[in-house]
Amino acid sequence: MTISFYGAAQTVTGSKHLVTLENGKRILLDCGLSQGQGNKSDDLNRTFEFEPENITFLILSHAHIDHSGLIPKLVQDGYNGPIFCTPPTLKLCELLLRDSARIQGNNGDLEGLDPLYTLEDVDKALTLFQTVPYNQPYQIDEDVELLFTDTGHVLGSAAINLKLQDEGRTRTLTFSGDIGRFANRILNKPQEFPQAEIIICESTYGNRVHDSLENTEDRLEKIVREVCVERQGKLLIPAFSIGRTQELIYSLNYLAEEGRLPDIKVFVDSPLSVYATDIMREHTECFNDTMLAYIKEDPDPFGFPQLNYITEVEDSKELIKMDEPCVIISSSGMMNAGRIQHHLKNNLADANSAVLVTGYCEPSTLGGKLTGGADRVFIHGEEVEVRAEMMEMKEYSAHGDYGDIAKFLHCQDKDQIQKIFLVHGEVPVMKQLKADLEEIGYQNIEIPEFRLSYVV
């Protein structure tokens, strides 16, 4: 068996890992869009390092665009096999992939680039999706058995657990996808997974420990009061439409129910976020016990009187014109696209306003430049002075930290693991995680390079 790494290798984007059996069957794990690397990303997204028509199966860990965003391109280039994912992942992919096609169409006009794919390509790709529930072994064919286990990262996220018949014996492989947090506010914690010989494990925050969730709402209340009440400014919160936005809404809903949210308006300015929140409401089976108990008292944890959801462009333009203090949650989280750019362009020069960053921003993205201390940035081709305060709350990260990753792996017998590949992380983080895991007894840990193949 050979594993080849064609994305998220020593970087945090473009997840694509190809497993090739000795009989020639090829199983692609994720098919993600590379983001935030300028022309390099465009080059990576336009050319696969393998022949799409030769892929036997595609298995998707979750819907985030850096894991799913090149599926329509794969189909456009010749792939016509099944795409396996959990039921919530399919619903979210229907939103995200269509949104991705629209963004490419709009940005192509601005940047002179042809879109990677169109809405028609997305619709064709969606016909290939097949859903498999959590914790139900599914025999794809005589050589491949699939089991999804919940990783608690976002709605529908799963570890991909495979039993593979290879050269007359059974091999076991687990791809973690993205690992969530055991102290999740809304979703189930990551599940234990079957013993694996080969583990492909994410490492995004593998060198740090997140702040405790215990005082999250207290911190958020303090920030809202400081920016919107004391300074009379706007608080802009860039957030990914799936996961992060719902966590923020839940916290603000909690403060509102407690009578602790100041008398200001809160806006979610993102059609994708609105529709994703509706999907979230439909899948309470993914909620943890604390959240299920909460919704018995408050049936809608994603709605309160001060909250306004915005989908229409004209309403978004009116919001930009509004002078009064408010909270605006808008995508995208790394600030490289979406309506958040319009709000940043309009408010970054205001010293009374603030931008609250709640997750990872790749250094080359607009978000990475702002968190890196830039005093001027370019948005839509125009230079914008940065006087607004940059704030951070890492409590809302959907990625587990070192403790979560170690806890996720704890269900495994270390002696039965033949190889661990660390992916989806930056090199210094991976090196630290490798050292820390070796310290607690894990062995044979690799940090694979892009385009390299490993016989296991």
Secondary structure, DSSP 8 states (H G I E B T S, - for coil): -EEEEEESSSSSS--EEEEE-TTS-EEEE------SSTHHHHHHHH--SS-GGG--EEE-S---HHHHTTHHHHHHTT--S-EEE-HHHHHHHHHHHHHHHHHHHHHHHHHT---S--HHHHHHHHTTEEE--TT--EEEETTEEEEEEE--SSTT-EEEEEEEEETTEEEEEEE--S---TT-SSB---------SEEEEE-TBTT-----STTHHHHHHHHHIIIIIIS--EEEEE--TTTHHHHHHHHHHHHHHTT-S-S-EEEEE-HHHHHHHHHHHH-GGGB-HHHHHHHHH-S-TT--TTEEEE-SHHHHHHHHH--S-EEEEES-TTSSSSTHHHHHHHHTT-TT-EEEE-S---TTSHHHHHHTT-SEEEETTEEEE--SEEEE-GGG-SS-BHHHHHHHHTTS-GGG--EEEEESS-HHHHHHHHHHHHHTT---EE---TT-EEE-
